């Protein structure tokens, strides 16, 4: 019986919590679709004889420029996400 009273009192105290729902207007976060796309880097094949200079030429002529383009696309996606999050924070829809 003591435990039942303790549980009832504990639950009664929880009912008066400090969290409260707030009615707000919806926020247009301006979140571009690219913000939600997966950032993919890699997958550019590179193979050959390590002693052959043409293998290393392929690395600098094909693989590295391809990776650079992929990283540039990822940075564009990241900027879109930052813009979205900053707008949500400005409208106090999220907190840091």
Buried (B, 14 or more C-beta within 10 A) or exposed (E): EEEEEEEEEEEEEEEEEEEEEEEEEEEEBEBBEBBEEEBEEEEBEEEEEEEEEEEBEBEEEEBEEBBEEBEEBBEEBEEBBEBBBEBBEEBEEEEE
